[in-house]
Amino acid sequence: MDGVDRGADPETLDAVFAALADPTRRAILSRLAASAASVNELTEPFAMSQPAVSKHLKVLERAGLIERDVDRQRRPARLKAEAMAAAVGWLEAFRQFWSESFDQLDGLLEELKKTETQGSDHGGNGHE
């Protein structure tokens, strides 16, 4: 695969994938996909403290996956697309690679089936 990079900054990708490695952070991102939310709102579904959720938010923010607005005391978090788009673009190259590999495998299997069918059509009973 031609040394896949697709223009993504390696440090950004490292931060995004490290942030996505944690199931709590993935759940927070899923929640934020519905709408922006405050730390209090994000704490509700988790059995963890506000400071623990805040630490997860800081990791997500450093990775560029969210941004925090200053709305008086609330500071709602919301998704940012750029860093996730970079990671998706990087992964897309691998999807293309696997798709092409599977297409090649399908072609090979079709050739093998044809060869097998032709072999059985040209006698196997010894009466030629």
C-alpha positions as CSV (number, residue, x, y, z in Angstrom):
1,M,0.0,0.0,0.0
2,D,2.3,2.9,-1.0
3,G,3.2,3.9,2.6
4,V,-0.2,5.1,3.4
5,D,-0.3,8.6,5.0
6,R,-3.1,10.4,3.0
7,G,-1.9,13.8,4.4
8,A,-2.8,13.0,8.0
9,D,-0.4,14.4,10.6
10,P,1.1,11.4,12.5
11,E,0.8,13.2,15.8
12,T,-2.9,13.9,15.2
13,L,-3.5,10.3,14.3
14,D,-1.7,9.1,17.4
15,A,-3.7,11.3,19.6
16,V,-7.0,10.4,17.9
17,F,-6.4,6.6,18.1
18,A,-5.2,6.9,21.7
19,A,-8.3,8.8,22.6
20,L,-10.6,6.3,20.8
21,A,-8.9,3.4,22.5
22,D,-10.9,4.0,25.7
23,P,-14.5,2.8,25.7
24,T,-15.7,5.7,28.0
25,R,-14.3,8.3,25.6
26,R,-16.0,6.5,22.6
27,A,-19.3,6.5,24.6
28,I,-18.8,10.2,25.3
29,L,-18.3,10.9,21.6
30,S,-21.4,8.9,20.7
31,R,-23.3,11.0,23.2
32,L,-21.9,14.2,21.7
33,A,-22.9,13.1,18.2
34,A,-26.5,13.7,19.3
35,S,-25.9,17.2,20.7
36,A,-23.5,19.3,22.7
37,A,-23.4,18.5,26.4
38,S,-22.0,19.8,29.7
39,V,-19.8,17.8,32.0
40,N,-22.8,17.3,34.3
41,E,-24.9,16.0,31.4
42,L,-22.1,13.7,30.4
43,T,-21.5,12.4,33.9
44,E,-25.1,11.1,34.2
45,P,-24.8,7.8,32.3
46,F,-21.4,6.9,33.8
47,A,-20.6,5.7,37.2
48,M,-17.8,8.2,37.6
49,S,-17.2,11.6,39.0
50,Q,-17.3,14.9,37.2
51,P,-13.5,15.3,37.5
52,A,-13.0,11.9,35.9
53,V,-15.3,12.8,33.0
54,S,-13.4,16.1,32.7
55,K,-10.2,14.2,32.3
56,H,-11.7,12.2,29.5
57,L,-12.9,15.4,27.9
58,K,-9.4,16.9,28.1
59,V,-8.0,13.9,26.2
60,L,-10.7,14.2,23.6
61,E,-10.0,17.9,23.3
62,R,-6.2,17.5,23.0
63,A,-6.9,14.9,20.2
64,G,-9.0,17.5,18.4
65,L,-12.1,15.4,18.6
66,I,-14.1,17.9,20.6
67,E,-14.1,21.5,21.5
68,R,-15.4,23.2,24.6
69,D,-17.5,26.4,24.3
70,V,-17.4,29.0,27.0
71,D,-21.1,29.4,27.9
72,R,-20.8,31.0,31.3
73,Q,-20.3,28.1,33.8
74,R,-21.6,25.4,31.6
75,R,-18.8,25.0,29.0
76,P,-20.6,22.5,26.7
77,A,-18.5,20.1,24.7
78,R,-19.3,19.4,21.1
79,L,-17.8,17.2,18.3
80,K,-15.2,18.6,15.9
81,A,-14.9,16.9,12.5
82,E,-11.3,17.6,11.4
83,A,-9.3,15.1,13.5
84,M,-11.9,12.4,13.1
85,A,-11.9,13.0,9.3
86,A,-8.2,12.6,9.2
87,A,-8.4,9.2,11.0
88,V,-11.3,8.1,8.8
89,G,-9.3,9.1,5.7
90,W,-6.3,7.1,7.0
91,L,-8.5,4.1,7.6
92,E,-10.2,4.4,4.2
93,A,-6.9,3.6,2.5
94,F,-6.9,0.3,4.3
95,R,-10.5,-0.3,3.4
96,Q,-9.5,0.2,-0.2
97,F,-6.6,-2.1,0.1
98,W,-8.7,-4.9,1.6
99,S,-11.5,-4.3,-0.9
100,E,-9.0,-4.7,-3.8
101,S,-7.4,-7.7,-2.1
102,F,-10.9,-9.4,-1.8
103,D,-11.7,-8.5,-5.4
104,Q,-8.4,-10.2,-6.5
105,L,-9.3,-13.2,-4.4
106,D,-12.8,-13.4,-5.9
107,G,-11.3,-13.3,-9.4
108,L,-8.9,-16.1,-8.5
109,L,-11.7,-18.2,-7.0
110,E,-13.8,-17.7,-10.2
111,E,-10.9,-18.8,-12.3
112,L,-10.4,-21.9,-10.1
113,K,-14.1,-22.7,-10.5
114,K,-13.9,-22.4,-14.3
115,T,-10.9,-24.6,-14.4
116,E,-12.5,-27.2,-12.1
117,T,-15.8,-27.1,-14.2
118,Q,-13.8,-27.5,-17.5
119,G,-11.8,-30.4,-16.0
120,S,-15.0,-32.3,-15.1
121,D,-16.6,-31.5,-18.5
122,H,-13.7,-33.2,-20.4
123,G,-14.2,-36.6,-19.0
124,G,-13.6,-38.1,-15.8
125,N,-15.2,-41.4,-16.7
126,G,-12.4,-42.7,-18.9
127,H,-14.6,-43.1,-22.1
128,E,-12.9,-40.6,-24.4
